[in-house]
C-alpha cells in the first residue's frame, strides 16, 4: 500500500471513529478516538493538529454524507419544503449532545455555508412554482434554517416536537396575504456576508 493511500485511510478511520464515539459520548478524548480508529495518538495529531480541526472535519463529513444528499434528493424529487426542513433538523438532532459541546452556532454556520448553493436553487424553484413568496431571498432561507436548527435541537425535543414547530413556521414562507418583508440595508447585507449578486435592492416606501 502506498504511503499516500495509507495516510488517506488513516484519516478516514479517524473521522469514522469520531462519529461512532459521538453516538455515546459528546467529548471523547484524542486517546479514545485513536484507540477506536486503531491508530496511535500521534497519527491523529498528524492529520488533525487540534480538537477543533478534527471536529470541523468530522462535521463537514456529516454534512457531505447526510445533509447535502438530503437537499439534492429534495431537488430531484420535488419534495415538500416541510419534509426537507423536518429531515434536515432530524439529522442535526442526532448530534445534539456533541453540538452542545463544540458550539452549535459555529457548526450551523459551516453547514449552511456548504449547503448555500442547493438551497438557493430550492428557493428559486419554489418561487417559480408559486409555492414560496416572491420577496424571499437566499439569506432568508439561511437564517430561517439557522433559527430552526438552533431552536429545535434541545435534549428535550423529539421528532414530533420538531415537525410541529417547523410546520408552524413554514406558512409564513408561502404566497398569500402577507405584509411586505422589511427590507435589509446594505449594512445588514455586509454583516451577513451576502454576495452582491444575491442582494435585493432596498424597497422604496
C-alpha positions in Angstrom: 0.0 0.0 0.0 1.4 3.4 -0.9 2.1 5.9 1.9 -0.4 8.4 0.5 -3.2 5.8 0.4 -2.4 4.6 3.9 -2.5 8.2 5.1 -5.9 8.8 3.5 -7.3 5.6 5.0 -6.0 6.5 8.5 -7.8 9.9 8.2 -11.0 8.2 7.1 -10.7 5.7 10.1 -10.2 8.6 12.5 -13.2 10.5 11.2 -15.3 7.3 11.3 -14.2 6.7 14.9 -15.2 10.2 15.9 -18.7 9.8 14.5 -19.1 6.4 16.2 -18.0 7.7 19.6 -20.2 10.8 19.3 -23.3 8.5 19.5 -22.5 7.8 23.2 -20.1 10.5 24.3 -20.1 14.2 23.3 -16.4 14.7 24.0 -14.3 11.6 23.5 -10.6 12.1 24.3 -8.0 12.0 21.5 -6.7 8.8 23.1 -10.2 7.2 22.8 -10.5 8.3 19.2 -7.1 6.9 18.3 -8.0 3.6 20.0 -11.3 3.3 18.2 -9.6 4.1 14.9 -6.8 1.6 15.5 -4.0 4.2 15.2 -1.6 6.0 17.5 -2.4 9.3 19.1 0.5 10.8 17.1 -1.3 9.8 13.9 -4.4 11.6 14.9 -2.5 14.8 15.6 -0.6 14.4 12.3 -3.8 14.6 10.4 -5.7 17.0 12.8 -3.4 19.3 14.7 -6.1 20.0 17.4 -9.6 19.1 18.5 -11.2 22.0 16.7 -9.7 20.8 13.4 -10.9 17.2 14.0 -14.4 18.3 14.9 -14.7 20.6 12.0 -13.6 17.9 9.6 -16.0 15.4 11.1 -18.9 17.7 10.9 -18.1 18.6 7.3 -18.2 14.9 6.5 -21.6 14.6 8.2 -22.8 17.5 6.1 -21.4 16.0 2.9 -22.8 12.5 3.5 -26.0 13.2 5.4 -27.2 16.7 4.7 -26.2 17.5 1.2 -27.7 14.3 -0.3 -30.9 15.2 1.5 -31.1 18.5 -0.2 -30.0 17.2 -3.6 -32.6 14.4 -3.3 -35.3 17.0 -2.5 -34.4 19.0 -5.6 -34.6 15.9 -7.8 -37.8 14.6 -6.3 -39.7 17.9 -5.8 -40.1 17.2 -2.1 -42.2 19.5 0.0 -40.3 22.1 1.9 -41.8 20.9 5.2 -40.4 17.4 4.6 -37.0 18.8 3.7 -36.8 21.1 6.7 -38.0 18.4 9.1 -35.5 15.8 7.9 -32.7 18.5 7.9 -33.4 19.2 11.6 -33.7 15.5 12.3 -30.2 14.8 11.0 -28.7 17.6 13.0 -30.6 16.5 16.1 -28.7 13.1 16.1 -25.7 15.1 17.2 -27.3 17.4 19.8 -25.1 16.4 22.7 -22.0 17.0 20.6 -23.3 20.3 19.3 -23.7 21.5 22.9 -20.0 20.8 23.5 -18.5 22.2 20.3 -20.8 25.2 19.8 -23.9 24.8 17.7 -23.8 28.3 16.2 -20.4 27.8 14.6 -21.3 24.3 13.3 -24.6 25.5 11.9 -22.9 28.4 10.1 -20.4 25.9 8.5 -23.2 23.6 7.5 -25.3 26.2 5.8 -22.3 27.7 4.1 -21.7 24.4 2.5 -25.3 24.0 1.5 -25.8 27.5 0.2 -26.0 26.8 -3.5 -28.5 23.9 -3.2 -30.8 26.0 -1.0 -30.6 28.9 -3.4 -31.8 26.6 -6.2 -34.6 25.3 -4.0 -35.7 28.8 -3.3 -35.6 29.8 -6.9 -37.6 26.8 -8.0 -40.1 27.3 -5.2 -40.7 30.8 -6.3 -41.1 29.9 -9.9 -43.6 27.2 -9.0 -45.6 29.6 -6.8 -45.1 27.8 -3.5 -42.7 30.3 -1.9 -43.4 34.0 -1.5 -41.7 36.2 -4.1 -39.9 38.5 -1.7 -37.9 35.8 0.0 -34.1 36.0 -0.6 -31.4 33.3 -0.2 -30.2 34.9 3.0 -33.7 34.5 4.5 -33.6 30.7 4.0 -30.2 30.6 5.6 -31.3 32.4 8.7 -34.7 30.6 9.0 -32.9 27.3 8.9 -30.3 28.5 11.3 -33.1 29.6 13.7 -34.9 26.3 13.3 -31.8 24.2 14.0 -30.7 26.4 16.9 -34.1 26.5 18.5 -35.3 22.9 18.0 -32.2 20.9 18.9 -32.7 20.7 22.6 -32.2 17.5 24.6 -35.9 17.5 25.4 -37.0 17.9 21.8 -38.4 15.0 19.7 -39.3 14.3 16.1 -42.9 15.3 16.7 -41.9 18.5 18.5 -39.6 19.5 15.7 -42.1 18.7 13.0 -44.8 20.6 14.8 -42.9 23.8 15.1 -41.4 23.6 11.6 -44.9 23.3 10.3 -45.9 26.4 12.2 -43.1 28.4 10.7 -43.5 27.4 7.1 -46.8 29.0 6.2 -45.1 32.4 6.6 -43.0 31.4 3.5 -45.9 30.6 1.3 -47.6 33.2 -1.1 -50.6 34.9 0.3 -51.8 37.9 2.2 -48.6 39.0 3.9 -47.3 42.4 4.8 -44.1 43.0 2.7 -41.0 41.9 4.4 -38.9 44.7 5.9 -36.0 45.5 3.6 -32.4 44.7 4.6 -30.0 47.6 4.4 -26.6 47.4 2.7 -25.0 47.3 6.2 -27.2 44.3 7.0 -26.0 42.5 3.8 -22.4 43.3 4.7 -22.7 41.9 8.2 -24.5 38.8 7.0 -21.9 38.2 4.3 -24.3 38.3 1.4 -22.7 38.4 -2.0 -23.6 41.5 -4.1 -25.3 39.4 -6.8 -27.7 37.9 -4.2 -28.8 41.3 -2.7 -32.2 42.7 -3.4 -32.3 46.5 -3.9 -33.9 48.2 -0.8 -37.6 48.7 -1.3 -38.7 52.3 -1.8 -41.6 53.0 0.6 
